[in-house]
Amino acid sequence: MAPRCWRWWHWSAWRRTRPPLPGSTPSFRQRFSTQEQPPQICVVGSGPAGFYTAQHLLKHHPQAHVDIYEKQLVPFGLVRFGVAPDHPEVKNVINTFTQTARSARCAFRGNVVVGRDVAVPELRAAYHAVVLSYGAEDHRALEIPGEELPGVFSARAFVGWYNGLPENRELAPDLSCDTAVILGQGNVALDVARILLTPPEHLEKTDITEAALGVLRQSRVKTVWIVGRRGPLQVAFTIKRSPARGRGSQNCCFEQPRRSQGQRTLPARHRPPAPGASAFSEAPSRCCHHQTGDGQQAFAWQSPGWRQVSCYSKIPAFSSLPTPARCCPRSPQQGVGEAARAVPTGDTEDLPCGLVLSSVGYKSRPIDPSVPFDPKLGVIPNMEGRVVDVPGLYCSGWVKRGPTGVIATTMTDSFLTGQMLLQDLKTGLLPPGPRPGYAAIEALLSSRGLGPM
């Protein structure tokens, strides 16, 4: 059995508490700020949300002890398994998380599945407070015919495959086709398209897995279609993920589309904001808007090996691959800017391809029947990180607000949750007295035959 705990430090023995004087009422400092009774806090999930929450708690409470539980054998979650291998600068935050993990008041408990190996109520009984920071470990389904066909994968699974996530190591995508279609136009869609088109000799310099690199060396994919319901004004990816910023690949620059009658450039006030010398601000004519005679609209960005077509409708069906995927082109939209919404017309267009990757968002799962969960929004109902109607239970990150934002957004969000927890600790809203913490959970796991952590 795999070891259940990676420990970089010595965990000190739990000390006995000093009995209060007769007739006295323990103050906050007597309950939680003494050396004898440090607050025991549990964080579920070792991704950015979990580590930023732990960092805030350790920094602002000098006696707090934090145990970080993780279902994988290794920490860092999305930073390790979700960030594209050609973006090592984003992974530098691991250095900060490692410093937190090396604290004498912090422990990483790997290979523990909360909700299966141990229940949330059992954690709550062992700790003064529990923070759920387990992220969004599922993908949003398209719920359309053909989604289950061979050659159709979620972008989340594809990212996990080339980043070495254990549950995705057997994915085995077939890259012998010439054309791939990606549904969605967020950061993950752009990451996947960039990896598909980047020459293997450039990927060799990254931390991509050897298995994925071997498959990509044999890849015949030369063209990637990025399909979205709305136009480039509503794209979800950041400028850093733009195909114009690709290095050493077919997608390193845009080519200016040929302008035809009725075609115009986007007015400056409507162009996506672009810091520095981005493709969007350098050449306005590279992002063109086409107005057809019947009022329908379409946008197109082009570069060698990379084409983006905006479709204002969901894709209604997949044909049997490798025959075409089907989409609805040039659908009109209602509203303007961020409020624009697709209006289906019934027109369809077939895109010949051999691979379809769905990248329409991530989704959190409920972790335990005792924890309230909103299945529609995919979040735990909360007020500033406090789980509704469950005192002592908190949440941070994507499971708190939904799968949006970047790592810096998660940092701010997690710090706020940590602040609320410490505020409740100070005002006496959390249970007083000692809690056994990890010692109780270790005994539970051992009694269930899961072995020592």
RATA-V817620 format. One record per pair of residues at least 24 apart in sequence whose ideal C-beta (glycine too) atoms are under 6 Angstrom apart, sorted by the first residue. I is the first residue (numbers start at 1). J is the second residue. Records with the same first field share a line. If there is no record, write none. Layout:
# RATA-V817620
I: J / J
This chain:
# RATA-V817620
1: 451
2: 73 / 111
4: 111 / 453
5: 109 / 453
6: 108 / 110
8: 102
9: 104
11: 107
17: 434
28: 426
31: 432
32: 425
37: 434
38: 63 / 65
39: 64 / 128
40: 65 / 127 / 128 / 435 / 437
41: 66 / 127 / 129
42: 67 / 123 / 127 / 130
43: 68 / 131 / 133
44: 69 / 114 / 132 / 134
45: 133 / 134 / 135
46: 70 / 75 / 77
47: 77 / 78 / 135
48: 407 / 410
49: 133 / 396 / 397 / 410 / 414
50: 133
51: 97 / 100
52: 411 / 414
53: 131 / 133 / 396 / 414 / 417 / 418
54: 100
55: 100
56: 415 / 418
57: 418
58: 103 / 105
60: 422
61: 422
65: 105
66: 106
67: 107 / 109 / 438
68: 108
69: 109 / 112 / 114
70: 110
71: 113
73: 110 / 111
75: 108
81: 160 / 163 / 165
84: 191
85: 206 / 207 / 208
86: 206
109: 453
115: 367 / 368
117: 450
118: 441 / 444
119: 368
120: 368 / 370 / 371
121: 370
124: 392
126: 436 / 437 / 440 / 441
127: 435 / 437
128: 430 / 435
129: 392 / 421 / 430
130: 393
131: 394
132: 395 / 399
133: 396 / 397
134: 399
135: 397 / 398
136: 362 / 363 / 364 / 398 / 403
138: 363 / 365
139: 362
140: 360 / 361 / 363
142: 358
145: 317
146: 317 / 318
149: 318 / 321
151: 321 / 355
152: 356
153: 357
154: 358
155: 188 / 192 / 357 / 359
158: 192 / 357
162: 208 / 212
164: 209
175: 219 / 221
176: 220
177: 322 / 354 / 355
178: 220 / 222
179: 223 / 353
180: 221 / 224 / 353 / 355
181: 225 / 325 / 351 / 353 / 356
182: 226 / 357 / 359
183: 227 / 358
184: 359 / 360
185: 226 / 228 / 235
186: 236 / 237
187: 237 / 241
188: 359
189: 226 / 359
190: 237 / 241
192: 357
193: 224
194: 246
196: 221 / 224
197: 249 / 250 / 251 / 305
198: 249
202: 248
222: 305
224: 306
225: 307 / 351
226: 308
227: 309 / 311 / 327
228: 310
229: 312 / 342
230: 312 / 340
231: 299 / 310
232: 287 / 299
234: 340
239: 274 / 278
243: 303 / 306
244: 279
250: 304 / 305
251: 303 / 305 / 306
253: 303
254: 279 / 286 / 303
255: 302 / 303
256: 285 / 286
257: 288 / 302
262: 291
263: 288 / 290
296: 330 / 332
298: 330
312: 342
313: 342 / 344
322: 354
324: 350 / 351 / 352
325: 351 / 353 / 356
326: 350
362: 403
364: 399
384: 420
385: 417 / 420
386: 420
392: 430
394: 421
